[in-house]
């Protein structure tokens, strides 16, 4: 099931009804706590759209608190908190400045999605990870053999890369294959994770 | 004993050093009279630094206000006297502000808590677009980045200074430098603990062979060091540096006895990257200058 969290609403709910800018670290921490509470209600396996469309300004401190610290809890190669996947929408160019800086700092990556549904992998990913994600994204869904065929690498290497992408929550493990996180929230038919 | 501190006619970041040269040797509890009677002009840095100076004194100082009507009126327009009245005993005639001054993007504003930063950001967003895009010919993209930079430098006060400080933003035309080009200037001044003491409060901090205000500024501004262990800290000033570099601007930060500057690529400024052995002044004084874009 796909959930939608409007960050601007979280800001008004947690900090101040009048604010539309995500600035200062305490504000970022308060908004992240609100998002986490929302995620706690959703369950252990979820795909969530984090929507910045109505956010004016996002500064570095807030990007660190909201984006990086959220991802660090749910997207970890070692022991992620739960199986939660994120797609970030409504990201403006100036939001991206702050987001890219914090992703680089923490060596994280995420998927953004434009209004037309086009998805983009942003942050720190190596060449193999990016290629595998793009192949799965183009196919809509696939298995290691599909990536191996398209990239000209061994099935073992493709499986390893897809497993890393899954641990980083950039692809969803679904049945016996994988779905790219952005594809699952595109206007096209969506995926039910709890199926 | 009371000492009169003579304020130069033109009060900006460099000439404020003359004020500090007079104040630094004095005991904190010595009464001072800050004489601005002959001031003809003050930058946002000059005004915010004058307030920080009063905060740094144990004995409430006296301020002789500017005699020139247009100067006094302008300082009123910048809300300087509103705040100065709480920190100084004002002597002389304070003129009321005249018609709205369009060059003022943000009046002198107190910063001591996170909410103050929100207020500043909201206020500046309404005014920055026209000033930066129309008057300084900057790309429309600059407005958000400018506001981000402002937010980050204001947050330094809330997060690190340990006491309140001041911010002001203004556009003006540089008559000598830049061949009459316009600039927008952000000044943020506080009399708090400063960069060196902030870094020294980090858990497990160990002093090196050479450790002074200049080193602390280099560590923080150039290498993103922070007193917090959280690796996400220290990104704000890195972002400000990037912003300033993109728009051929200048960032200078004074703390304690040193001043560091991130200089423009263009040749409009001849400052030194690091100046040390200045007269001591507590806290941090930040100035960001973005020049008008010319074809």
Interface residues (C-beta under 8 A of the other chain):
Chain A: X16 X19 X21 X23 X24 X25 X26 X27 X56 X57 X58 X59 X60 X61 X64 X65 X68 X69 X92 X93 X94 X97 X98 X101 X102 X105 X106
Chain B: X114 X115 X117 X118 X121 X122 X125 X141 X144 X145 X147 X148 X151 X152 X155 X158 X159 X231 X232 X233 X235 X236 X238 X239 X242
